[in-house]
Amino acid sequence: MQDPEYGTNRRRFLSAAAAAGTAWLTSPGALITRLSAQSSESRIDVLLNEPVGTIAPEIYGHFVENLGGVVYDGIWVGEGSSIPNVNGIRTRLVDALRKVKPGVIRWPGGCFADQYDWRDGIGPREKRPKRTNFWVDADEWSKTARRDGPQRYDPNEFGTGEFARFCKLVGAQPYFAANLRSLPAQEFWRWVEYCNSPANTTTLAAQRATDGFTEPIGVRYWGVGNESWGCGGNFDPEDYATEFNRYTAWVPSYGVRLGLVGSGPNDGNVDWTRRFFGKLSRTNTLGRLWGWAMHHYAWNASGGRTRDWLTGKRDAVKFDAEQYYDILREADEMESLIEAHWAVMGETDPRHRTKLVVDEWGAWYASGTEPFQEALIGQQNTMRDAVLAGLTLDTFNRHADKVAMAAVAQLVNCLQSLFLAHEDKFCLTPTYHVFDMFAAHQGARSVRTLCASPSTQYSRNGTPTTMRGLNGSASLNASLLTLTVTNPSMDQVREAEIQIHGGTARSATGVTLAAADPHAHNTFEDPRAVEPKPVAVALKGSGIVHQFPPASVTKLTIILG
Ligand code: AHR
């Protein structure tokens, strides 16, 4: 798609740049001078001989909390349902999710996890207890939502076995979040025993066999509490570290290399990271910490307010340019957050044995666009969210040496979902398509990628503000180079010269997710309004010249000669 203003804008930009005599780089400045005089307004340098690390498939992870319409209706429709299902799990969701290769799925929360008794979700379904859901009194409930449904009073039909089966069906590794606030440590070990003890060994292994799993489920990843600074117990970092030590001491491994994940910081709270790591260093228990979980949501921070949980958020679909950019700018803080926490972790863990786990990320809007009344904090998903997903996943790829696992919040009917589903209605969101396009990066080697591009300008609370322009990441798998690029500009096409250092593009194909209007989204009635389309790719010398439409996410698949 060519912006009619493109020629004018580009000329305007180039003359401004010439006057300023600078270029625009998002990453280390070493190449600035060399890259500045280009015919295209932007430049992307892919440095094949500068590997960053292998992109863990677990970075392409998802989050399933027993919250609103995620589990009940979203995933679980029940075995007797007229909605097509595999063992009670929505078939269309299984088929679509399997296609994007989910590395890992985190369950059962979130805040729900620290109130969940895993024993409620095992054994015959008809005998399982009905319990009050953590979210029963949330302020965000729509006034007309059912008050007595499974979203508020959990029948526990979807428990450990159902979740494990779901993971198996879609090819993901399970990542359990253990309850640290309201169950004793021994219950955590017993849950591990239920999942991982060898067949015919313990009473819990026998129970597991009755539930359909004679062989161990083999769960590697375990979160030890969730947001322990908040809904997970309002601990301070030292007290949480004491609890972490207690819960993780002598956990039986049953031959599984456990990846224990500590409840890390909210956004940029490096004090939480420093003090927790400090305490574990003093108790000599840092070696137990495989991953350190950080949460970072984006919600509109402008509009004359500070971070007010309820009133500060804006609509998911109706947004102006300021709100559009503000969400993206906030999401794009991910890179500086990763770098900040990584540096602090390195103070006590200089070899960086512990990696970052960003197990909740995404956009969080005001209520009002839920796919159905009971889908608490459910929201629509536009091209803006696709751009947000592209920016974030590219950031993870570029930091493949630091980020070992991540989970977008949440899988279906909640926050930045890949799917909307209600009764027999189902659709894929633009965010789904980004995960589909980026799946090619999984398991490939991230290589250093520098984007030099005019920054995106906008007005925030009346003050001129900028966020970065083109952003991207590249990964190499034998002679296949995958380059993903996001253009966050709401209205500017960006042309980029792509140079591949250490290789030559022999052929290339492209696919772009874009729409004439960044507000575009899919609905149950119009489920294919936003879909990726193939685009032609022009080779130039050993590289490529490509135009990236406004508010778009593009994948270039390049065969190297
Ligand atoms: O994803 C919704 C909630 O956001 C989670 O339960 C909690 O961990 C976070 O605050």
Boltz pocket constraint, residues with backbone or C-beta under 6 A from the ligand:
constraints:
  - pocket:
      binder: B
      contacts: [[A, 65], [A, 109], [A, 110], [A, 111], [A, 112], [A, 226], [A, 227], [A, 360], [A, 409], [A, 410], [A, 415]]
      max_distance: 6.0
